[in-house]
Amino acid sequence: MPTYCIYVYFTWSLNLLKNLFIETIGCQMNTRDSEIMLQLLEQNGYSLSADLASADAVIVNTCSIRGKAEQKAYSFIGSLRRQKEENPDLIIAVAGCVAQQEGEKMRVRMPHVDIILGPQSIYQLPDLFLQVAAARKGIISTSQSTDFTIPSFLPDLKHGLPHKRFVTIMQGCNNYCTYCIVPYTRGREVSRRRSDILAEVQHLVASGVREITLLGQNVNSYGNDQPREERTSFPDLLRQVAAVSGLVRLRFTTSNPKDLSPALMTCFQDLAILCHHFHLPVQSGSNAVLAKMNRHYTVEQYLAQVDGLRQACPDISLTTDIIVGFPGETAADFQATMDLMEKVRYDSAFSFKYSSRPPAKSCDFEDTVSDEEKAQRLAIFQNRQKEITEERHQEMVGQSLEVMIEGISKMGQGQWSGRSSHNLIVNFHSPATYSPGDLERVTITESCFNSLRAELTQKENVKND
Ligand code: SF4
């Protein structure tokens, strides 16, 4: 470490804890990255604060998957300008996909930002803070390497619910779906070492965690970038994580349907702790649109996968992502998406109007669907999906389910809130006292759009889910 860094570190560590405010926009990958950055800075004299006005440092972890998320990031970063003028010692770091994508352009547009760092640079954040404090000039750290290795990292459990955690298993994506910027912002696929993943899961479980969600942009291709002799497939990784003693629930996200293998479907039969939920983004119900999106599967193949999953796990909850108004999407293509929704009957769906995201390839396609038409199609899709979600929830009334407790529900004393294996929020009354992560068996009595109401299952009525 250079002398000036040792000096800054020494004087810094003599100070009282400094306040760190973090604004996270976007997906679970960003949530996990924010947790890592927080832990690294807590080890270096910072303490998380919810008070932006008194912050000594601010991290904005950005998302650029949609135009709206990027605008939100820029508007938040812009709002920090005055605070920086009033407190020049304030350190502002911008991380995530917008930072990676914009780099120098962001520095020109937002000169009050001190550090611009991409997803591969988050582990260097304490060093970058030291450099900024010493040199008092902005830093851009957005280089991407194909040799990048996700460092070994053992998380602490200081923040968030104590019983569940995300574990990143890979970064980046090789698929180049034509609407998506992830391969440009998060780089090519890099799988984390299996031994590091298992060590992190074992550490978390030993610290009291009961539920793990394995994270990656396309978890099904986990291991494909590793040397053949060291390669572990995603289903094999799942089996090894599921075998960690003390782990009670296991989830994963996200999957590209083109890589969903029969071996993964079998995991739902074999692994008792694998939760009955699969997020399987389809994006469109039209083969013409799917081909233009470069998704590498057809509607027929997708439906066969849905059948396979439902055979392996009859009560599996299926959720998806949909884009409406992709360039060239005709009224018939949109109707095909509606038809697919009726066939699959998703438990819920994230749906969006198409927006072009440079440098994704679809920016070169003619945007043939007017904004008004996109809005109309989105409303039609969302209204029908809302009805299906309500119908699916209604079908659960009378079923006995195991829920993992998250805490006291907003409804007050004696009311508890938990999640089913399907990842649905279930609220129920019980005179018992629970800790987060405890399991309780309840019978669903009422369905609402976003949650279910339940009562304790009478012991004599207990059956398996
Ligand atoms: S699979 Fe496609 S949509 Fe998903 S992250 Fe990769 S490029 Fe983007």
Boltz pocket constraint, residues with backbone or C-beta under 6 A from the ligand:
constraints:
  - pocket:
      binder: B
      contacts: [[A, 173], [A, 174], [A, 175], [A, 176], [A, 177], [A, 180], [A, 181], [A, 182], [A, 183], [A, 217], [A, 218], [A, 256]]
      max_distance: 6.0
